[in-house]
Amino acid sequence: MKDIWMESAVDNNTKKINKKKLLVTTLIIIITIFLIIIVGLYYTNRQARDWIDKNIFRKEVIQDSVDTIDLKEGENVNIYAFNKYIGILNKTKFSIYGSTGNEEKTLDIQISNPIFHSENRFLAIAENNGKKIYLISDKDIVWNTEVEGNISQIYVNKNGYVAVVMEDTIYKSVIAVYDPNGTRMFKNYLSFTKAVDVSISNDNKYLAIAEVDTSGTMVQSSVKIISIEKASTDPTNFLDNTYKSEQNKLITKIKYQDKNNLVCMYTDSICEIENGQNVVLTENKDKKVIFECINLSNYVCSIEEKSSGLFTADSLINIINVSNKDVKQYVADSITKEVFTYGNIIALNLGTEIEFIDVNGLLVKRYIANQEITNIVVSDNIAGIIYRDKIDIVNL
């Protein structure tokens, strides 16, 4: 009898355990199916995606609910977003604020009319048409120096190598390159062409210079590639290659992206220099392109105005992967007034809204204002919406 009772008790426990396992398994299957449906709707149905972004992911923020940095009305300040900070240059004081709007550090920067450029944790600041240069890493000044010419442009790569474009009375452009410690590595002089942009590769091996020659009957654009190692040791033998574009094709910007792809932006197209050839990534022919951008990690984008009704239009954002040429698209329900790009973030100013999207064509944040938005600054981690008396902070 004892054995029979024990066998019966074991059978009952087994049944209870099996029922529990069955219930858990069923719940897991139901949840999995539900998640698959939600994910499918998110990526294929725009209305569902907007609802999920707003109500579940809480990607929508309004003006009165964000942290702010107070400004004094009437003061002439210069504002820039870099790394995870917002910097405000007021006279000779550069105040650095974090994501909650608290001042974290103040640096003495002897610059009154700045031009900025940042990559990774580095921020380069130069005096526009002046002589002073500063390199900041995170929240500290690494080095500063003065140059002989008048500065027109500054560039820093993600490792802290700096290129400075200057003008003087003899040459149309002079480009100087500095290592992360502030030591000048070399200078390059342009007598007949003007440098419109520069970029340093992420492996620190090459300097690219976008040049424009306007001396002939037609504009001639070209990109000169300089070996930094050769230029540092032999100033007579440093040219690695030169790529000329078609005549009358005006180059405006160049950038070495994350995988050392060199991307060139022209007034009518965006191209990549690949295996010695100009490969077209996007062109404006038969399109109403209102903005183009190449200041992204491994992507470029173009924004088209598309009619959506008798008196309405949308913005179609085409985001092209430079490596595999894959295209992602995002549609904004208004005409884009301005676009700001950095790293993996594309910020669309739509008037009283800003939509921050990533390079996968997905919404990161939507900021809704009570008034017209006129100026913003953005990095990969933080954005500042600038008003007369304050800066609204949006964490990305």
N, C-alpha and C positions, 0 to 999 in steps of 0.2 A: 504493500500500500504506500509506503514511504517513497519508493522509487517512482511509482505512478504519479504521486502528487508532485514530486520534484520535476518530472518530465513535463507535467501540465503547466507548472509555474514557469519553466523555461520557455515553453511554447508561447505563453501569454506575453512574457517579456520580449521575445523575439518579434511578436506581432506588433507590440507597442513601439519597438525600435524601428521596425520596418515602416510603420505608419508615420513616425516622426521623420524618417529619411525621405519618404515619399512626399511629405508636406514641404520639407525644406527644398527638395529637388524641384518640385512644382513651382514654388515661389521664385526660385532662381531662374527657372525657364521663363516665367511670366515677366520678371524684371528685365531679363536679357532681351526678350522680344520687345518690351516697352521702350528700352533704351535704343534698340536698333531702329524702331519706328521714329523716335524723337530725333536721333542723329540723321536719319534719312530725310525727315521733314526739314531739319535745320539747314541741310546742305542743298536741298532741292526746291523748297518752297519759301519764297522771300517773305511773305506775310507771316508764316510760322516762325521764321528766323527772327524777324523784327520783334515779335511778341516774346519769344524766348530770351532774346538779348535784353529786353526791357524788364520783364517780370521775373525771370529766373536768374539770369546772370548779372542783373542790375548794372548794365553798361551805360545807362542813361543818367547823367548828372545835370542838375540845374544850377544856375548862377549863384543863388542864395545859399546853397548847401555845401560849397567847397571852401577849403582853407584859402586865405588871402595873405598878400604882402601889401602893407599900406605904403602909398606914395604921397609925397607932398605936391599938390597941384602947382604947376608953373615951373617946377625944377626940370632942368635939362639933364635927364639921365639916359644911359644906354643899357639895354637889358639883353641878356643872352642866356639861353638854356644849354647846359653841357653836362654830360654824364648823368648824375641824379640830382643836379643842383640848378638853381636859377641865380645868375649873377647880375648885380646892378652896379654899374660904374657911375658914381656921382662925384664930379670933380676928380680928385685923385684917390678916392676910396672905392675899392671893389668889394662890395659886400656879397657874401655867398649864403644863400638860403636853402634849406632842405625841403623835403616833401610836405612838411606840415606848416611851412611859412615862417619857421624860426630862423633867425640869423645864426649861422654856425661859425663864421670867420670873416674877418675884414683884412684885405691886403692893400698895401700901398702901391698903387699903379700910377706912374707919372705920365698918363696919357689922357688927352681931353677929347680927341676925335677918333674913336677906335674903329678898327676892323677886326673881326673875330673869325676864327676857324677852330673846330674841335674834332677830334676822333678819339674813340675809346675814353681813357681818363684824362687825356691831354687837351689843354685849351691854349691856343696861341692868340695873343693880342698885339696889335701893332698900331702905331699912330698913322692914320690916313694922311698921305702927303707929308709925313714926318719921318723921323729917324729911329724911334724907340721900338723895341720888340721885347715881349715878355712870354715865357713859356711857363704854364701852370700845370702841375700834375695833381689831380684830385683837388685839394684845397691849399696847395703850397706852391710858392714860386720856385721853379727849378733853376732858371737863369734869366738874365736880361742883358741886353746889349744895345748899342747904337750902330747904325749903318751910315754910309757916306751919301747915298742917293735919297730920293724921296719915295717912300713906300707906297705902292699902289695895290698890293695884294699879298696875303700871307696864307700858307698852307701847312698843316701838320698831319703826318700819318699816324696810324694807331700805335706806333712804337716810339713816337716823340721826335722823329726827324722833321725838320722845318725847312720849307722853301719860301724865300721872300723875293717878290718881284719889285724892282725899283726902276725909276727913271732918272736920268741925269742929262747934262747938257751935251754930251758926246754921243751916247748910245740911246736907241729907242727904248730898249729894255735891258736890264741887268738882273740876273737871277743868282741868288746866293743860297747855298744849302748848308744847314747846321746839323750836327749830330745831337743826340739827346742831352749831352752835357753842355751844349752851347758853343762848341768849337766849330768854327767855320771850315767846311771841308773843301769848297771850291766856289768859284764864280763863273758864270757864263754870260757872254756879252752878245747882244743882238744889235747889229748896225743898221740893217735894212728892213727888218720885220719887227712887229710889235707882239709881245707875249700877252695873250688874252686870258690864259689860264695855265696852271701847273698842277702836277700831281706826282706823288712819290709812291712807288709800289710798296705793298705790305711786307715784302721780304727785304726792303731797304736797298735793293740793287739798282733800281732805275728811277730816273727823273724824266717825266714826260712834259714837254712844253708845247702848248697849242699856239701857233704863230699865224699872223695874218700879214700879207704883203699887199699894200694898196698902191704901190708905186706904178703899176702898169694900168692898162686900160680896163682890166678885169681883176677882181679880187682873187688872190690865191691863198688858200688856207693849207696849212701843213702841220704835222705833228712830228716833233723831233724827240728821239729817245736817246738819253745820255746814260752811259754806265757810270754810276756814282763811284765805284771803286777805281775805274780808270781815270776819271776826272780828278780824283783826289791825289793821284800819283803822277799823272802825265797830262797836263793841261792842253797838249797839242793832239792827243789821240784818245778822245773820249766818246765820240759819236758812235752809237750802236746802230741806229737806223733813222731814216726819215720817210714819212708817209705823206704824199701830196694828195689832196682831194681834187675833184673836178674844179675847173675854173668857175668863178662866181658863186661857189658854195662856201658860205660863211660859217666858220666854226665859232662856237660861243663858250663851250665848257668841255673839260675832260675829267675823267676820274678812273684811277685804278681801284677796282672793287675787291671784295674779299679774297677771291681766288686769283688775284692779279690779272683779271680781265681788264683791258684798257678800253673804256667806253668813251665815245666822242659824240657830243651833241652839236648839231648844226641847226640853222634856222628852219630847215625843212625836213629833218630826219634825225634819228639816233642810230649810230653804227658802232660796231665793235671791231677793233683791229685784231684779227685772228689769222695766224699763219701768214702774216704779211699782207693780208687782204682786208678791205673794208667790207664787213658783213652787215647788211642793213637789218636792224632789229625792228624798227618802226619808221614809217614815213608819213608825211602829211597830205600826200596827193589825194584829192577827192574826199578829204575829210575836213571837218570843221574843228581842228585841233586848237584848244585854247591854252593848254599848258603842256610842257614836257619836263621830265625830271630824271636825272641820273645819280643824284646824291643818295643812293641806297646801297645796302650791303652787297647784294648780288643780283640786283634787279634794276630795271628802268620802267618808267611809266609814262603814258601819254593820256591826256584827258580830252575827250571829244564832247562837244555840245550836240545833243540829239533832241530833235523835236518830239514832244510827247503829247501835243495837243495844238489847238489853234493858236493859243497865246502862251503856251508853256513849253519848257524844255528841261531835259535831264542832263546829268553829267555821266558819261560812260568812261570809267577808268580802266584802261588796259595795262596790266602789270606783267611784264615780260621777264622770265628767268633768263639771265644772260648765258648760263651754262648749257641748259637744254632747250632753250627757246620756247618753253611752255608758257602759255598765256592764261592768266586769271583775270576775271572781270568783276567790277563792282559798279553798281548804279546808285547815284545820289539823285534825289527827287528835285533838285534845284540846280541852277547854273553855278558852277564854282567861281567864286570871286578871286580867291587866291589859293595857292597850294604851297605847303611847306613839307619838306621831306628830310628824314634823317634815319640812317640805319635801316630798320625794318618798319618804320612808321611813315604813313602818308596822311597829312592833316589837310582836310578840305574845308575851307572857309566858305560857308553857304549863306552868309549874311548875319543871321541871328543864331545860327547853329554851326558847330564844328564837328565834323565826323572824322575820328581818328581810325584809320584802317591799317591792317598789316599787309605784308607783301603776298599773303595768301588770299587777299580779297575779302577778309572778314573784319567785321566791326570790332574795334578794341574799346572805344569809348565814344559816346555822343554827348557833347556839351551844349546845353540850351541856355541862351542868354535872354535878358530882358530888353536888350538894345542891340544896335548894329555893332558887329565886331570889326575892328579896324586893324588890329595887329596882334600877332601871337609869336611866341618862340617855342621851339620843340626840340627835344632830344629823344633817345630811345626810351627813356624812363619817366620823363616829366615834361609837361607843357605849361606855359604861362600865357594867359589871356590878358592883354594889357589894356587898361583903361586909364583915364586921366589921374585917378586918385588911388588906384590899387592894381594888383596883379592877382587874378584868380588862378589857383594851382589845380591842375588835373594830373593825377598820377596814372601812368599808362602801364 
